[in-house]
Amino acid sequence: MGTVVEFPAQSAQGSAYLEKQLRQLLAAKGADDALIEFASKQLSSTYRRLSEAEQYSFSVHFPESLSGAEKERLRDEINAGLEGIRSENHALLLELIARLLLTEMRLYQEQRQD
């Protein structure tokens, strides 16, 4: 069986989903187009930076004495551990992005009132 490749990538799907939800929420709350556009751009920029930061890369050199099956088991354990850490961090970072976005929107609104 070949490798499954999804288009767009999961991060792009997540970003598009969040942006759509944000636009709908702000429109439902009566936000004007300028605020919706500002918030959408801020979200896209911040989420893109998060996605880039989550592209972990490192090397582990296994001893030659390990069998192929042992190396595969260790590789799977390392990947599972990394995914667990990434998943936990991702949830926290999304919460922080939401708080940052709300703060930036409030500041933007305050500056527009001057």
All heavy atoms as an XYZ file, in Angstrom:
905
protein
N       0.849     -1.180      0.000
C       0.000      0.000      0.000
C       0.888      1.235      0.000
O       1.878      1.303      0.703
C      -0.904     -0.021      1.231
C      -1.781      1.216      1.330
S      -2.688      1.282      2.872
C      -4.316      0.980      2.272
N       0.527      2.229     -0.756
C       1.304      3.460     -0.859
C       1.039      4.400      0.297
O       0.192      4.165      1.156
N       1.769      5.500      0.332
C       1.632      6.520      1.355
C       0.449      7.413      1.018
O       0.260      7.812     -0.135
C       2.909      7.378      1.432
O       4.001      6.513      1.717
C       2.795      8.438      2.496
N      -0.354      7.720      2.021
C      -1.490      8.606      1.837
C      -1.024     10.030      2.089
O      -0.438     10.336      3.119
C      -2.642      8.257      2.813
C      -3.767      9.265      2.682
C      -3.133      6.843      2.556
N      -1.272     10.905      1.142
C      -0.915     12.309      1.267
C      -2.202     13.109      1.178
O      -2.984     12.932      0.246
C       0.055     12.749      0.148
C       0.392     14.219      0.284
C       1.312     11.897      0.177
N      -2.441     13.952      2.183
C      -3.663     14.750      2.213
C      -3.375     16.163      1.733
O      -2.362     16.743      2.077
C      -4.208     14.804      3.639
C      -4.663     13.467      4.152
C      -5.278     13.566      5.536
O      -5.790     14.640      5.892
O      -5.244     12.561      6.246
N      -4.266     16.684      0.904
C      -4.167     18.057      0.433
C      -5.463     18.766      0.778
O      -6.526     18.250      0.487
C      -3.934     18.102     -1.077
C      -2.607     17.553     -1.495
C      -2.480     16.251     -1.904
C      -1.480     18.346     -1.450
C      -1.261     15.734     -2.287
C      -0.245     17.851     -1.831
C      -0.139     16.542     -2.251
N      -5.468     19.931      1.336
C      -4.286     20.582      1.884
C      -3.810     19.862      3.136
O      -4.518     19.022      3.673
C      -4.766     22.000      2.211
C      -6.229     21.861      2.420
C      -6.678     20.716      1.535
N      -2.633     20.216      3.591
C      -2.044     19.589      4.774
C      -2.942     19.808      5.978
O      -3.755     20.725      6.012
C      -0.655     20.169      5.035
N      -2.782     18.972      6.992
C      -3.599     19.076      8.194
C      -3.501     20.453      8.830
O      -4.503     20.997      9.291
C      -3.170     18.015      9.211
C      -4.248     17.027      9.516
C      -3.804     16.013     10.551
O      -2.621     15.851     10.842
N      -4.755     15.313     11.095
N      -2.309     21.039      8.854
C      -2.163     22.360      9.461
C      -2.941     23.406      8.675
O      -3.549     24.307      9.255
C      -0.690     22.751      9.571
O      -0.105     22.823      8.296
N      -2.949     23.287      7.343
C      -3.719     24.228      6.525
C      -5.212     24.029      6.742
O      -5.980     25.002      6.782
C      -3.367     24.053      5.048
N      -5.636     22.789      6.897
C      -7.042     22.513      7.186
C      -7.434     23.107      8.533
O      -8.496     23.710      8.666
C      -7.302     21.008      7.195
C      -7.187     20.351      5.850
C      -7.293     18.837      5.932
O      -7.582     18.260      6.975
N      -7.052     18.174      4.810
N      -6.557     22.958      9.527
C      -6.833     23.501     10.854
C      -6.909     25.009     10.827
O      -7.804     25.617     11.422
N      -6.000     25.635     10.120
C      -5.980     27.091     10.008
C      -7.239     27.591      9.323
O      -7.869     28.553      9.771
C      -4.739     27.535      9.237
O      -4.738     28.928      9.074
N      -7.618     26.951      8.220
C      -8.821     27.359      7.484
C     -10.066     27.194      8.352
O     -10.958     28.050      8.336
C      -8.951     26.546      6.204
N     -10.133     26.110      9.101
C     -11.273     25.879      9.986
C     -11.356     26.969     11.054
O     -12.427     27.544     11.288
C     -11.168     24.495     10.638
C     -12.236     24.246     11.663
C     -13.517     23.884     11.282
C     -11.971     24.392     13.026
C     -14.511     23.667     12.218
C     -12.959     24.176     13.972
C     -14.225     23.816     13.564
O     -15.216     23.610     14.503
N     -10.230     27.255     11.702
C     -10.225     28.279     12.751
C     -10.609     29.649     12.186
O     -11.384     30.387     12.800
C      -8.851     28.362     13.413
C      -8.446     27.202     14.302
C      -7.008     27.379     14.780
C      -9.387     27.065     15.490
N     -10.084     29.973     11.024
C     -10.394     31.272     10.416
C     -11.883     31.364     10.081
O     -12.523     32.386     10.334
C      -9.558     31.489      9.167
C      -9.788     32.856      8.555
C      -8.934     33.126      7.329
O      -7.933     32.431      7.113
O      -9.312     34.056      6.595
N     -12.440     30.304      9.516
C     -13.869     30.294      9.178
C     -14.720     30.472     10.430
O     -15.663     31.272     10.445
C     -14.236     28.986      8.471
C     -15.689     28.870      8.106
C     -15.988     27.542      7.450
C     -17.478     27.398      7.201
N     -17.842     26.065      6.728
N     -14.368     29.738     11.488
C     -15.119     29.837     12.738
C     -15.010     31.237     13.336
O     -16.001     31.793     13.836
C     -14.624     28.790     13.746
C     -14.881     27.356     13.331
C     -16.355     27.061     13.167
O     -17.165     27.373     14.026
N     -16.717     26.473     12.036
N     -13.824     31.817     13.283
C     -13.618     33.160     13.820
C     -14.446     34.176     13.044
O     -15.120     35.017     13.639
C     -12.134     33.536     13.756
C     -11.792     34.952     14.207
C     -12.107     35.141     15.696
C     -10.327     35.263     13.923
N     -14.409     34.093     11.727
C     -15.190     35.018     10.897
C     -16.680     34.915     11.213
O     -17.374     35.922     11.349
C     -14.935     34.769      9.409
C     -13.583     35.254      8.937
C     -13.373     34.956      7.434
N     -12.130     35.509      6.961
C     -11.953     36.770      6.599
N     -12.960     37.623      6.643
N     -10.772     37.187      6.185
N     -17.178     33.684     11.325
C     -18.599     33.480     11.625
C     -18.958     34.016     13.010
O     -19.988     34.670     13.178
C     -18.956     31.996     11.531
C     -18.959     31.463     10.122
C     -19.204     29.967     10.052
O     -19.185     29.249     11.061
N     -19.422     29.460      8.845
N     -18.108     33.754     13.986
C     -18.363     34.213     15.347
C     -18.383     35.739     15.415
O     -19.299     36.332     15.992
C     -17.300     33.660     16.303
C     -17.371     34.148     17.745
C     -18.639     33.643     18.426
C     -16.154     33.702     18.521
N     -17.390     36.370     14.813
C     -17.326     37.826     14.851
C     -18.489     38.456     14.096
O     -19.068     39.449     14.553
C     -15.984     38.319     14.298
C     -14.759     38.000     15.154
C     -13.482     38.439     14.445
C     -14.865     38.645     16.522
N     -18.848     37.885     12.964
C     -19.988     38.409     12.203
C     -21.269     38.277     13.018
O     -22.090     39.205     13.059
C     -20.116     37.684     10.862
N     -21.431     37.137     13.696
C     -22.626     36.926     14.523
C     -22.682     37.900     15.700
O     -23.771     38.270     16.159
C     -22.662     35.486     15.034
N     -21.522     38.332     16.168
C     -21.452     39.290     17.279
C     -21.557     40.741     16.802
O     -21.497     41.657     17.596
C     -20.137     39.116     18.056
C     -19.963     37.774     18.704
C     -20.761     37.684     19.967
C     -20.481     36.373     20.669
N     -21.289     36.222     21.847
N     -21.677     40.936     15.480
C     -21.852     42.277     14.943
C     -20.573     43.017     14.622
O     -20.587     44.233     14.433
N     -19.457     42.308     14.529
C     -18.185     42.959     14.193
C     -18.232     43.474     12.762
O     -18.849     42.863     11.888
C     -17.037     41.976     14.360
N     -17.577     44.607     12.536
C     -17.529     45.147     11.177
C     -16.452     44.427     10.369
O     -15.643     43.662     10.899
C     -17.313     46.660     11.193
C     -15.991     47.090     11.813
O     -15.084     46.246     11.981
O     -15.859     48.272     12.131
N     -16.452     44.692      9.061
C     -15.517     44.008      8.165
C     -14.061     44.274      8.526
O     -13.222     43.388      8.406
C     -15.775     44.423      6.714
C     -17.078     43.862      6.168
O     -17.594     42.888      6.753
O     -17.569     44.389      5.158
N     -13.760     45.498      8.953
C     -12.367     45.843      9.285
C     -11.870     45.003     10.459
O     -10.744     44.494     10.431
C     -12.249     47.327      9.605
N     -12.681     44.848     11.486
C     -12.280     44.037     12.642
C     -12.160     42.567     12.265
O     -11.212     41.890     12.665
C     -13.259     44.205     13.807
C     -12.946     43.388     15.059
C     -11.571     43.757     15.619
C     -14.031     43.571     16.108
N     -13.090     42.082     11.472
C     -13.048     40.682     11.043
C     -11.782     40.416     10.234
O     -11.092     39.417     10.450
C     -14.315     40.307     10.244
C     -15.538     40.323     11.175
C     -14.157     38.936      9.584
C     -16.866     40.172     10.461
N     -11.462     41.325      9.338
C     -10.260     41.166      8.514
C      -8.999     41.226      9.372
O      -8.075     40.434      9.199
C     -10.225     42.229      7.417
C      -9.213     41.951      6.342
C      -9.433     40.626      5.612
O     -10.585     40.198      5.438
O      -8.422     40.002      5.225
N      -8.942     42.182     10.295
C      -7.798     42.308     11.193
C      -7.618     41.017     12.000
O      -6.518     40.465     12.059
C      -7.981     43.492     12.153
C      -6.945     43.551     13.225
C      -5.685     44.094     12.968
C      -7.204     43.050     14.492
C      -4.710     44.126     13.963
C      -6.239     43.084     15.496
C      -4.989     43.621     15.229
N      -8.686     40.541     12.605
C      -8.611     39.338     13.442
C      -8.202     38.126     12.617
O      -7.383     37.307     13.059
C      -9.951     39.094     14.121
N      -8.725     38.023     11.417
C      -8.396     36.893     10.544
C      -6.917     36.894     10.174
O      -6.260     35.853     10.205
C      -9.261     36.966      9.284
O      -8.926     35.922      8.409
N      -6.390     38.073      9.834
C      -4.967     38.169      9.499
C      -4.089     37.829     10.700
O      -3.082     37.136     10.569
C      -4.638     39.570      8.983
C      -5.115     39.814      7.588
C      -4.749     41.209      7.114
C      -5.252     41.452      5.697
N      -4.947     42.807      5.236
N      -4.457     38.328     11.876
C      -3.679     38.038     13.080
C      -3.697     36.543     13.386
O      -2.665     35.959     13.713
C      -4.232     38.823     14.276
C      -4.065     40.320     14.184
C      -2.629     40.735     14.047
O      -2.186     41.153     12.987
N      -1.872     40.614     15.105
N      -4.861     35.926     13.268
C      -4.976     34.496     13.523
C      -4.136     33.702     12.533
O      -3.381     32.806     12.930
C      -6.441     34.046     13.448
C      -6.671     32.540     13.596
C      -6.230     32.056     14.972
C      -8.124     32.196     13.335
N      -4.241     34.033     11.253
C      -3.482     33.304     10.228
C      -1.981     33.404     10.470
O      -1.260     32.407     10.396
C      -3.811     33.849      8.840
O      -5.146     33.581      8.517
N      -1.517     34.597     10.766
C      -0.092     34.810     11.000
C       0.393     34.028     12.216
O       1.427     33.348     12.159
C       0.171     36.306     11.202
O       1.487     36.522     11.618
N      -0.341     34.105     13.291
C       0.066     33.427     14.523
C      -0.012     31.914     14.374
O       0.882     31.183     14.808
C      -0.796     33.898     15.710
O      -0.750     35.323     15.774
C      -0.307     33.324     17.022
N      -1.066     31.415     13.731
C      -1.222     29.972     13.549
C      -0.127     29.427     12.626
O       0.384     28.335     12.840
C      -2.611     29.645     12.993
C      -2.933     28.174     13.082
C      -3.420     27.617     14.265
C      -2.741     27.326     12.002
C      -3.716     26.269     14.355
C      -3.024     25.976     12.083
C      -3.512     25.454     13.258
O      -3.796     24.113     13.356
N       0.245     30.210     11.611
C       1.326     29.788     10.711
C       2.636     29.646     11.493
O       3.371     28.680     11.323
C       1.487     30.778      9.558
C       2.557     30.398      8.552
C       2.650     31.336      7.350
N       2.661     32.748      7.699
C       1.626     33.596      7.561
N       0.484     33.157      7.063
N       1.729     34.859      7.908
N       2.894     30.606     12.375
C       4.108     30.534     13.195
C       4.069     29.314     14.106
O       5.081     28.647     14.317
C       4.274     31.811     14.004
C       4.660     32.997     13.118
C       4.785     34.280     13.869
N       5.744     34.186     14.950
C       5.749     35.002     16.000
N       4.864     35.965     16.097
N       6.647     34.853     16.945
N       2.906     29.008     14.661
C       2.763     27.823     15.505
C       3.048     26.561     14.693
O       3.790     25.682     15.139
C       1.354     27.758     16.110
C       0.968     26.451     16.794
C       1.861     26.183     18.003
C      -0.494     26.473     17.192
N       2.471     26.470     13.517
C       2.680     25.277     12.672
C       4.147     25.094     12.320
O       4.660     23.973     12.332
C       1.847     25.388     11.393
O       0.480     25.382     11.701
N       4.825     26.190     12.023
C       6.253     26.106     11.709
C       7.055     25.659     12.922
O       7.999     24.877     12.801
C       6.755     27.462     11.207
C       6.224     27.839      9.840
C       6.486     29.286      9.460
O       7.098     30.037     10.262
O       6.061     29.679      8.362
N       6.675     26.134     14.096
C       7.405     25.792     15.315
C       7.208     24.328     15.699
O       8.034     23.754     16.402
C       6.961     26.698     16.463
N       6.123     23.721     15.228
C       5.842     22.327     15.575
C       6.519     21.324     14.647
O       6.293     20.133     14.760
C       4.332     22.082     15.594
C       3.644     22.728     16.774
C       2.167     22.430     16.835
O       1.541     22.213     15.774
O       1.630     22.408     17.941
N       7.334     21.772     13.746
C       8.042     20.879     12.828
C       9.350     20.430     13.480
O      10.420     20.907     13.154
C       8.301     21.579     11.494
C       7.049     22.038     10.786
C       6.073     20.914     10.528
O       6.455     19.852     10.046
N       4.822     21.132     10.848
N       9.216     19.504     14.425
C      10.371     19.027     15.172
C      11.266     18.175     14.288
O      10.800     17.413     13.458
C       9.940     18.189     16.376
C       8.957     18.869     17.284
C       7.721     18.292     17.558
C       9.246     20.087     17.876
C       6.812     18.913     18.406
C       8.344     20.723     18.718
C       7.131     20.118     18.977
O       6.242     20.740     19.809
N      12.561     18.290     14.512
C      13.508     17.480     13.763
C      14.748     17.238     14.620
O      15.321     18.184     15.166
C      13.900     18.193     12.473
O      14.878     17.450     11.793
N      15.130     15.989     14.768
C      16.351     15.635     15.477
C      16.746     14.225     15.073
O      15.979     13.515     14.438
C      16.180     15.751     17.003
C      15.200     14.792     17.585
C      15.619     13.565     18.086
C      13.852     15.104     17.643
C      14.718     12.676     18.624
C      12.942     14.222     18.183
C      13.365     13.003     18.676
N      17.946     13.849     15.442
C      18.460     12.537     15.078
C      18.753     11.720     16.331
O      19.190     12.258     17.340
C      19.765     12.673     14.281
O      19.540     13.363     13.090
N      18.512     10.433     16.220
C      18.872      9.482     17.269
C      19.676      8.380     16.586
O      19.226      7.803     15.597
C      17.619      8.872     17.945
C      18.020      7.802     18.950
C      16.776      9.948     18.599
N      20.854      8.137     17.101
C      21.711      7.098     16.526
C      21.599      5.843     17.390
O      21.993      5.841     18.554
C      23.167      7.577     16.447
C      23.305      8.795     15.592
N      23.337      8.726     14.217
C      23.393     10.112     15.899
C      23.442      9.934     13.725
N      23.483     10.800     14.722
N      21.040      4.789     16.797
C      20.885      3.526     17.504
C      22.173      2.724     17.399
O      22.852      2.763     16.363
C      19.745      2.698     16.912
C      18.385      3.326     17.066
C      17.534      3.442     15.978
C      17.934      3.782     18.291
C      16.277      3.998     16.109
C      16.683      4.343     18.432
C      15.843      4.450     17.339
N      22.493      1.997     18.458
C      23.676      1.123     18.384
C      23.493      0.067     17.289
O      22.382     -0.396     17.036
C      23.722      0.458     19.760
C      22.830      1.263     20.639
C      21.834      1.940     19.756
N      24.559     -0.281     16.659
C      24.514     -1.298     15.601
C      24.057     -2.651     16.139
O      23.548     -3.480     15.381
C      25.888     -1.430     14.936
C      26.294     -0.222     14.128
C      25.364      0.024     12.950
O      24.864     -0.946     12.338
O      25.124      1.205     12.651
N      24.219     -2.865     17.433
C      23.861     -4.161     18.021
C      22.350     -4.385     18.081
O      21.908     -5.514     18.289
C      24.460     -4.279     19.424
O      23.953     -3.245     20.262
N      21.555     -3.334     17.905
C      20.100     -3.505     17.932
C      19.616     -4.152     16.649
O      20.100     -3.845     15.551
C      19.402     -2.156     18.096
C      19.575     -1.429     19.424
C      18.848     -0.088     19.374
C      19.057     -2.251     20.583
N      18.638     -5.021     16.787
C      18.045     -5.655     15.606
C      17.117     -4.649     14.923
O      16.751     -3.614     15.493
C      17.247     -6.895     16.019
O      16.076     -6.499     16.731
N      16.710     -4.963     13.717
C      15.782     -4.113     12.971
C      14.469     -3.927     13.722
O      13.912     -2.829     13.761
N      13.981     -5.006     14.334
C      12.718     -4.939     15.079
C      12.861     -4.050     16.312
O      11.949     -3.280     16.643
C      12.280     -6.342     15.490
N      14.010     -4.134     16.995
C      14.245     -3.287     18.169
C      14.325     -1.811     17.769
O      13.778     -0.935     18.446
C      15.529     -3.706     18.884
C      15.432     -5.063     19.566
C      16.781     -5.545     20.085
O      17.793     -5.411     19.352
O      16.818     -6.053     21.229
N      15.002     -1.546     16.677
C      15.101     -0.165     16.185
C      13.717      0.382     15.828
O      13.387      1.518     16.151
C      16.028     -0.085     14.970
C      17.483     -0.302     15.299
C      18.332     -0.289     14.029
C      19.791     -0.612     14.347
N      20.625     -0.658     13.137
N      12.923     -0.448     15.175
C      11.567     -0.025     14.794
C      10.710      0.237     16.032
O       9.968      1.219     16.084
C      10.913     -1.094     13.905
C       9.602     -0.678     13.301
C       9.732      0.479     12.334
O      10.777      0.615     11.664
O       8.777      1.280     12.246
N      10.825     -0.623     17.044
C      10.065     -0.442     18.282
C      10.470      0.856     18.972
O       9.618      1.642     19.400
C      10.272     -1.628     19.232
C       9.455     -1.525     20.528
C       9.744     -2.687     21.474
N      11.149     -2.816     21.843
C      11.777     -2.030     22.718
N      11.149     -1.053     23.308
N      13.058     -2.233     23.002
N      11.772      1.114     19.051
C      12.252      2.359     19.661
C      11.803      3.584     18.862
O      11.394      4.598     19.432
C      13.779      2.340     19.778
C      14.344      1.469     20.892
C      15.869      1.402     20.781
C      13.933      1.989     22.247
N      11.855      3.486     17.556
C      11.406      4.586     16.689
C       9.921      4.883     16.942
O       9.515      6.036     17.077
C      11.635      4.232     15.223
C      11.330      5.368     14.267
C      11.618      5.015     12.812
N      13.024      4.682     12.596
C      13.480      3.481     12.227
N      12.659      2.493     12.006
N      14.768      3.279     12.067
N       9.125      3.820     17.054
C       7.692      3.987     17.319
C       7.441      4.617     18.692
O       6.570      5.483     18.832
C       6.962      2.647     17.225
C       6.890      2.118     15.794
O       7.133      2.898     14.845
O       6.594      0.914     15.636
N       8.199      4.184     19.697
C       8.048      4.744     21.040
C       8.432      6.222     21.075
O       7.753      7.033     21.703
C       8.887      3.958     22.054
C       8.318      2.597     22.395
C       9.163      1.858     23.429
O       9.896      2.513     24.201
O       9.088      0.620     23.449
N       9.526      6.557     20.405
C       9.965      7.959     20.358
C       8.916      8.802     19.642
O       8.542      9.883     20.118
C      11.344      8.073     19.666
C      12.425      7.465     20.565
C      11.664      9.536     19.342
C      13.760      7.257     19.871
N       8.417      8.324     18.506
C       7.391      9.071     17.771
C       6.118      9.238     18.584
O       5.510     10.317     18.582
C       7.081      8.389     16.432
C       8.141      8.652     15.395
O       8.793      9.686     15.406
N       8.323      7.703     14.485
N       5.713      8.202     19.293
C       4.504      8.294     20.125
C       4.713      9.302     21.256
O       3.816     10.104     21.562
C       4.150      6.919     20.697
N       5.878      9.281     21.873
C       6.171     10.244     22.934
C       6.184     11.669     22.422
O       5.612     12.578     23.036
N       6.812     11.883     21.285
C       6.845     13.218     20.685
C       5.450     13.699     20.313
O       5.105     14.866     20.514
C       7.736     13.232     19.446
C       9.230     13.211     19.697
C       9.983     13.054     18.386
C       9.669     14.476     20.407
N       4.646     12.810     19.764
C       3.287     13.196     19.385
C       2.466     13.557     20.617
O       1.674     14.500     20.589
C       2.603     12.089     18.583
C       1.184     12.429     18.147
C       1.047     13.736     17.389
O       1.993     14.163     16.704
O      -0.034     14.360     17.478
N       2.659     12.835     21.715
C       1.967     13.171     22.953
C       2.350     14.553     23.452
O       1.482     15.356     23.837
N       3.632     14.849     23.439
C       4.111     16.175     23.856
C       3.579     17.250     22.916
O       3.083     18.283     23.341
C       5.653     16.198     23.894
C       6.167     15.307     25.020
C       6.168     17.627     24.057
C       7.660     15.044     24.963
N       3.662     17.002     21.601
C       3.182     17.974     20.625
C       1.692     18.249     20.805
O       1.238     19.389     20.785
C       3.443     17.487     19.196
C       3.192     18.586     18.151
C       2.721     18.037     16.825
N       1.493     17.284     16.870
C       0.270     17.828     16.907
N       0.100     19.116     16.936
N      -0.794     17.061     16.932
N       0.931     17.197     21.028
C      -0.517     17.333     21.197
C      -0.867     18.150     22.438
O      -1.727     19.034     22.394
C      -1.148     15.940     21.278
O      -2.533     16.038     21.440
N      -0.202     17.860     23.550
C      -0.442     18.618     24.780
C      -0.045     20.082     24.600
O      -0.778     20.988     25.000
C       0.332     18.004     25.946
C      -0.212     16.679     26.414
C       0.657     16.048     27.491
O       1.440     16.766     28.143
O       0.538     14.823     27.677
N       1.110     20.313     24.014
C       1.572     21.684     23.783
C       0.659     22.410     22.807
O       0.392     23.604     22.971
C       3.008     21.691     23.249
C       4.019     21.351     24.317
O       3.741     21.368     25.505
N       5.217     21.019     23.881
N       0.184     21.715     21.787
C      -0.670     22.328     20.775
C      -1.953     22.867     21.412
O      -2.368     23.993     21.118
C      -0.999     21.310     19.678
C      -1.709     21.890     18.506
N      -1.071     22.616     17.535
C      -3.013     21.864     18.160
C      -1.945     23.014     16.630
N      -3.131     22.566     16.990
N      -2.564     22.077     22.281
C      -3.795     22.523     22.936
C      -3.538     23.777     23.773
O      -4.325     24.735     23.730
C      -4.360     21.402     23.809
N      -2.462     23.796     24.522
C      -2.120     24.960     25.334
C      -1.818     26.163     24.445
O      -2.285     27.274     24.708
C      -0.918     24.656     26.226
C      -0.355     25.828     27.025
C      -1.401     26.397     27.980
C       0.887     25.404     27.781
N      -1.057     25.943     23.386
C      -0.706     27.044     22.488
C      -1.934     27.614     21.785
O      -2.025     28.825     21.574
C       0.350     26.604     21.488
C       1.734     26.398     22.110
C       2.688     25.754     21.112
C       2.303     27.714     22.602
N      -2.906     26.773     21.430
C      -4.135     27.290     20.824
C      -4.894     28.177     21.808
O      -5.440     29.216     21.425
C      -5.029     26.149     20.341
C      -4.590     25.451     19.072
C      -5.565     24.335     18.716
C      -4.456     26.422     17.912
N      -4.918     27.782     23.073
C      -5.562     28.623     24.088
C      -4.836     29.965     24.201
O      -5.466     31.026     24.269
C      -5.571     27.924     25.444
C      -6.210     28.753     26.530
C      -6.162     28.106     27.900
O      -5.990     26.872     28.000
O      -6.298     28.847     28.887
N      -3.524     29.923     24.209
C      -2.750     31.164     24.300
C      -2.937     32.038     23.056
O      -3.007     33.268     23.162
C      -1.274     30.848     24.523
C      -0.954     30.196     25.878
C       0.509     29.771     25.922
C      -1.290     31.119     27.021
N      -3.042     31.411     21.894
C      -3.307     32.164     20.667
C      -4.661     32.857     20.768
O      -4.798     34.025     20.389
C      -3.244     31.244     19.427
C      -1.792     30.876     19.120
C      -3.900     31.899     18.214
C      -1.638     29.812     18.035
N      -5.659     32.158     21.275
C      -6.985     32.759     21.424
C      -6.932     33.968     22.356
O      -7.512     35.023     22.058
C      -7.972     31.723     21.948
N      -6.229     33.835     23.464
C      -6.106     34.960     24.401
C      -5.349     36.126     23.777
O      -5.725     37.284     23.944
C      -5.420     34.505     25.678
C      -6.279     33.582     26.512
C      -5.564     33.128     27.746
N      -6.378     32.177     28.475
C      -6.325     32.027     29.776
N      -5.481     32.741     30.491
N      -7.097     31.147     30.363
N      -4.283     35.827     23.060
C      -3.517     36.864     22.388
C      -4.376     37.574     21.349
O      -4.374     38.804     21.250
C      -2.273     36.262     21.726
C      -1.437     37.201     20.870
C      -0.859     38.336     21.716
C      -0.320     36.422     20.180
N      -5.121     36.805     20.578
C      -5.972     37.383     19.547
C      -7.026     38.303     20.161
O      -7.268     39.407     19.650
C      -6.630     36.274     18.720
C      -7.508     36.726     17.563
C      -6.708     37.566     16.572
C      -8.112     35.520     16.867
N      -7.632     37.876     21.248
C      -8.626     38.736     21.914
C      -7.990     40.038     22.391
O      -8.574     41.124     22.237
C      -9.264     38.003     23.092
C     -10.271     36.923     22.731
C     -10.683     36.151     23.976
C     -11.485     37.527     22.044
N      -6.799     39.946     22.932
C      -6.089     41.144     23.387
C      -5.762     42.066     22.224
O      -5.954     43.285     22.308
C      -4.799     40.744     24.135
O      -5.156     39.889     25.231
C      -4.056     41.956     24.648
N      -5.279     41.497     21.123
C      -4.952     42.301     19.951
C      -6.200     42.955     19.369
O      -6.159     44.104     18.925
C      -4.259     41.437     18.902
C      -2.847     41.042     19.295
C      -2.208     40.075     18.323
O      -2.936     39.321     17.629
O      -0.974     40.066     18.252
N      -7.323     42.242     19.379
C      -8.567     42.807     18.875
C      -9.032     43.971     19.749
O      -9.482     45.001     19.236
C      -9.647     41.729     18.796
C      -9.425     40.728     17.679
S     -10.547     39.299     17.738
C     -12.132     40.058     17.949
N      -8.920     43.806     21.053
C      -9.310     44.896     21.962
C      -8.428     46.122     21.737
O      -8.926     47.245     21.695
C      -9.218     44.434     23.413
C     -10.318     43.492     23.808
C     -10.226     43.111     25.266
N     -11.259     42.145     25.583
C     -11.080     41.068     26.308
N      -9.893     40.816     26.843
N     -12.067     40.246     26.545
N      -7.143     45.903     21.601
C      -6.222     47.009     21.350
C      -6.546     47.683     20.012
O      -6.579     48.920     19.917
C      -4.777     46.512     21.359
C      -3.696     47.558     21.113
C      -3.746     48.656     22.167
C      -2.323     46.889     21.115
N      -6.809     46.896     18.995
C      -7.171     47.414     17.678
C      -8.441     48.269     17.785
O      -8.496     49.369     17.237
C      -7.386     46.244     16.707
C      -7.849     46.640     15.334
C      -6.955     47.150     14.401
C      -9.178     46.479     14.956
C      -7.375     47.505     13.129
C      -9.611     46.824     13.692
C      -8.710     47.332     12.777
O      -9.130     47.681     11.515
N      -9.418     47.780     18.514
C     -10.672     48.534     18.680
C     -10.425     49.832     19.444
O     -10.975     50.867     19.082
C     -11.705     47.696     19.422
C     -12.294     46.572     18.596
C     -13.182     47.079     17.482
O     -12.691     47.522     16.439
N     -14.475     47.027     17.693
N      -9.607     49.779     20.479
C      -9.288     50.995     21.239
C      -8.579     52.019     20.371
O      -8.873     53.210     20.431
C      -8.418     50.659     22.454
C      -9.135     49.912     23.555
C     -10.190     50.745     24.247
O      -9.986     51.965     24.426
O     -11.254     50.184     24.577
N      -7.650     51.568     19.560
C      -6.904     52.479     18.687
C      -7.794     53.083     17.609
O      -7.598     54.222     17.209
C      -5.718     51.754     18.048
C      -4.634     51.424     19.039
C      -3.537     50.566     18.457
O      -3.701     49.933     17.401
N      -2.413     50.500     19.142
N      -8.777     52.347     17.163
C      -9.698     52.853     16.145
C     -10.621     53.924     16.698
O     -11.083     54.787     15.982
C     -10.551     51.736     15.564
C      -9.801     50.842     14.660
C     -10.626     49.865     13.870
N     -11.965     49.594     14.311
C     -12.879     48.997     13.571
N     -12.589     48.610     12.348
N     -14.078     48.743     14.025
N     -10.885     53.886     17.995
C     -11.800     54.858     18.613
C     -11.164     56.216     18.808
O     -11.846     57.192     19.024
C     -12.324     54.319     19.948
C     -13.238     53.124     19.765
C     -13.685     52.520     21.079
O     -13.342     53.021     22.155
N     -14.449     51.454     21.010
N      -9.848     56.277     18.758
C      -9.152     57.565     18.953
C      -9.335     58.496     17.799
O      -9.591     58.293     16.730
C      -7.652     57.327     19.187
C      -7.421     56.653     20.530
O      -8.319     56.695     21.386
O      -6.330     56.081     20.701
